[in-house]
Amino acid sequence: MRQEMCCNRRAASGVRHRTDRQRTDMSQTFDLLLKNGTVVNHDGQGARDIGVRDGRVVAIGSLANADAGETIDCTGLHILPGVIDSQVHFREPGLEHKEDLETGSRAAVLGGVTAVFEMPNTNPLTTSEEMLADKIGRARHRMHCDFAFWVGGTRENAGIVGELERLPGAAGIKVFMGSSTGDLLVEDDEGVASVLRNTRRRAAFHSEDEFRLRERAGLRVENDPSSHPVWRDETAALMCTERLVRIARETRARIHVLHISTAEEIAFLENHKDVATAEATPHHLTLTADDYARLGTLIQMNPPVRESRHRDGVWRGLGQGVIDVLGSDHAPHTLEEKSKPYPASPSGMTGVQTLVPIMLDHVNAGKLTLERFVDLSSHGPNRIFGIARKGRIAAGYDADFTIVDLKRKETIRNEQAGSKAGWTPYDGRQVTGWPVGTLIRGKRVMWEGEIVTPAEGEPVLFSEALPA
């Protein structure tokens, strides 16, 4: 039975008309046909249809007379490659009272995210083949989005990280050089070098200098979260990133610096793009130290939200291409935990569900183009992590799409949260631009704020770790 869904929205301005060169064979039959949308991809944006068969893209162009089992009319909507969030903490196993793989992935698809890379600081830690396999078993067909898991790099497993990073479902190796939530910490140069000597894929790092953090711990002020960036200052971040780049050169390794939060790191990394890629988060691009007065511990993060010059510096890095990807660093805690007086309050906030609307609001404000957003959220992860068949809308790629209404105005509310934590620091914030649909491997998972398909998440494949 042919199904047709109509979204009667006015056509987006500036959409290019189809030309004869964009026309495709009209006689084809597809499982799914996306019609009349504006496709945004590596070659720009324009009005095109997309034909899907067996979960893959098989045709892009004018498919007006084609037939399909299901047709979605995307008039007035933009079709983006599926958004990939390469840094989330879904807390399972061990901390399921905060979040679990099902609820975290529910928040992801409600926010238009089609795949996530989940972090290793769970309990027990994801530092072995057995624990990686355990997470994959928990996630398969229970998570609503596709997934991969970072494996924690430690002194104890440094000798086998080269084997661990090539296991199915492994996003790569993640190292904490500064203490954060959980027990993973490799703070010394030799410990970091021992991990990097054995990696072949790009390793990811939380870059804050643990030695400086210990020295400055006394600068934390009781019940004053605005002292968090005083304690974990910009020097702690820059010192660690400088050390990390030096070690990467010495060991001839590739590194990825997570959640850049300082203007100084941006200036430094401009000269080291041959070995280092970098991530920015929506909260470091949106919030500043002024927001502690209103939001308090809700925006307590590691590394911290800082004064406005650092936010502006990260934006400069995004504009100049120093930043390669966006990651939400979704790291939920319960409101009860976040209500503890600082510094007893834990660091971390929700973010996977709000990544797309917050960044689309910045697109509408002229801070970045829609094409640059796609580069940061889809093409960038595909490029730097070597993702197979995801991150582009192209024939042979998985039919993963984030469908958005660029003109839609919405107010972000706690009540919308799919996360078990049930809150967002953006509660009450009005945004322009909203995710309407999340499609994964050719199936509608979310449509208009409702999850419409049972969980069918599968591991992400990587070109450097393909199965035999």
Helices and strands as residue ranges (DSSP letters): E 3-6, G 20-22, E 29-41, E 44-53, E 56-61, E 67-73, E 78-81, E 83-88, H 101-110, E 113-118, H 129-139, E 146-152, G 158-160, H 161-164, E 170-176, H 189-196, E 203-206, H 210-215, G 217-219, G 225-227, H 228-231, H 234-251, E 255-257, H 263-269, E 276-280, H 282-286, G 289-291, H 292-295, G 296-299, H 308-320, E 325-326, H 335-338, H 355-364, H 370-374, I 375-379, H 380-385, E 401-411, G 414-416, E 430-440, E 443-447, E 450-451, G 463-465
